[in-house]
Amino acid sequence: MENLPVDYYNQKRSWMNREILENWFKTKWVPEVRNILKRKGLPQKAVLLLDNALSHPNETLLKPNDGMMIVKFLPPNVTSLIQPMDQGVISS
């Protein structure tokens, strides 16, 4: 796994959970987005859009101290309209 350009997480039931997402957000997403924005000379602001899955922590847990990286949740019942994996791929 260490040779692949991906981050790998797992847990016993093979589902996403709050701890995995919170850890990924704080240790991977925020630092990577900050680096990309810095390299491009852009303001250190970003928004991460998430669906409203129960496995996602609430917005207060997914907020860096400076408030420049924020999380917004999509409204209920729209993910099947805009996410390809919810447009029949999973059921197939």
Residue pairs with C-beta under 8 A, 6 or more apart in sequence:
1 8
7 24
7 28
9 20
9 23
9 24
11 17
11 20
15 55
16 53
16 55
16 56
17 55
18 55
18 56
18 57
18 61
21 55
21 56
21 57
21 62
22 57
22 61
22 62
25 48
25 62
25 71
26 64
29 48
29 69
30 64
30 69
33 46
33 69
34 44
34 69
37 43
37 44
37 45
37 46
38 44
43 68
44 66
44 68
44 69
45 68
45 69
46 68
46 69
46 70
47 69
47 70
47 71
47 72
48 62
48 69
48 70
48 71
48 72
49 71
49 72
49 73
49 74
50 56
50 71
50 72
50 73
50 74
51 73
51 74
51 79
51 83
52 73
52 74
52 75
52 76
52 79
56 62
56 73
59 70
59 71
59 72
59 73
62 71
63 69
63 70
63 71
74 82
79 86
80 86
80 87
81 87
